[in-house]
Amino acid sequence: MNIELMLESLRETSPTEALEPQAVPIDETFVTLPPDCIHAAVQVLVECFDLRHLSAITGEDTGDEIVLLYHFWDRHGLTLRTPLPRQNARITTLTDLIPGAAFYEREVSEMLGVAFDGHPNPRTLVLPDDWAGEPPLLRPEKRQ
Amino acid sequence: MSRITIPIGPQHPALKEPLSFLLTVEGERIVESALRIGYVHRGLERIFQNRSYVQNVHVVERICGICSHAHTTTYCQGVEALLGLHIPPRALYLRTLLCELERIHSHLLWLGVLAEHVGFTTIFMYAWRDREIVLDIMEKLSGGRVAHAVNVIGGVRIDVDQEQVRLILARLDELERQIESFLGVIQHERTFRARTRAVGYLSIEQVRSHCVVGPVARASGVDIDLRRDAPYAAYGQLDFRVITAEEGDVWARTMVRALETIESVCMCRQLLAGLPDGPLAVRAPRRVPPSEAVSRCEAPRGELIYYIRSDGSDRPARVKVRTPTLTTLATLPDQLRGVNTADVPTVLSGVDLCIACADR
């Protein structure tokens, strides 16, 4: 995996952002992108770099916003981070590029209430069918 | 021919864990299937946020009853990276030793389950009898057969002496002979091949598009193994082969796992022979400075990944776990399409599902 080349291509997908990798422990590169650039960025990664192994999608409610982390791996880790507003959080699905993202997106969707536009089967994954409560990983003190 | 839809599960004889299927059949052939998980969802990712880093070692150990040590290794490795700790080499070797013993245990358990589902009860009995050897070794080392509590943040809590090393080596020889005899059966036994060849087929393209990991991916020709590709613990010091196959069916998965088990026995010998002297653990502070880390390990079923974010307190702000089974589950509708209903248990056990891991 050539991280420098990838970052160069990702910069082209979101030209307005200062796209700098963030140093973290363990061999992993973190990059922050705006939500509307994620699909285009992943398309570049899949088509130009054959980076198709999406290890996981982490969703987290930080209290101010919902952060999504797309963890890719190909002999080296690359994580794309994107912030979403807590109200009406939505983002384009990656299932058309990476079918394996379907389960990850369903889990983030039910746990944090994020809508994935274009997901072929947006049902709950692990919560009961008749679950009527709030998405369980939203921070309780900040629930609206 | 008319189509009939049959619900199977969540409780059913094919798997010991709850998983529900809606199979649409035309006669004996499956044309469509939909699956439902979540029956053993325990809300662990929320629980992690309410426990200290030290308490969470015990919680992650209970995600799975088979690969419990892989979970604590991945978690501890992540927290240690956040703390910037340097783990003593002896601790890394012992951690790796348990990882490989656990892989042997997991693969033998799986071989027994598969053998039972294809109607080969003899191999089921033998595989589970010989699995006791590795369970005995792990019990001698840690005091526990499946929950070992070996890892602590900063190292391990167990040690081995020369007497134990001698005993373990003798039992490993015994185990290797048994696995080699299983390998002969898998390769040459006609009935076994008839039940597993061309069943549950996955192409390399299907494996890659579903981000499948571990032995299932390797049996379809995808050459990935974190132990070699991103060495952690003591794997960088070991000499081993990554086993792959091209066939992509249940038979190939059986071959890959059986050969991997023999590799693991060899790795255990190397680890015991090269065990460095020194301390077993370093002291870890209770509070973790604000940072984040992604930790990956090759669990018996493939890549296990933890994302951990710390906020400066003694509790993690977020721990995300993605277990290897979640990726293989998504391929089941593809594997079941066109399969005879009698082969459903073979397909299900062929991928080595761990529902407790997938649901968390």
Interface residues (C-beta under 8 A of the other chain):
Chain A: V24 P25 I26 D27 E28 F30 R52 H53 L54 S55 A56 T58 G59 E60 T62 L69 H71 W73 R75 H76 G77 T79 I98 P99 G100 A101 A102 F103 Y104 M111 T124 L125 V126 L127 P128 P136 L137
Chain B: I37 G38 H41 G43 E45 R46 Q77 G78 A81 L82 G84 R208 S209 H210 C211 V212 I224 D229 A230 S291 E292 A293 V294 S295 R296 E303 I305 Y307 R309 A317 R318 K320 R322 L326 T327 L329 A330 D359 R360
